[in-house]
């Protein structure tokens, strides 16, 4: 692996892991009132497009980071729907 691949993997890991505290907070509190559905929908579509881009250029860091980020964003959207008032 090249240095740029390692930098991409570390960057992707950090930006993806950043969503985990939000998922945990929503899961524990059973509240997602402050989560913007429109922001997360737009974000999820953007992440899906980044993942497609990663597949097209055969970039493992781009594919992995965006696949996991998309799953976490979808979990947040599902929890937002599940815990709505």
Secondary structure, DSSP 8 states (H G I E B T S, - for coil): --HHHHHHHHHHHHHHHTTHHHHHHHHHHT--TT--HHHHHHHHHHHHHHHHHHHHTT-HHHHHHHHHHHHHHHHHHHHHHHT--
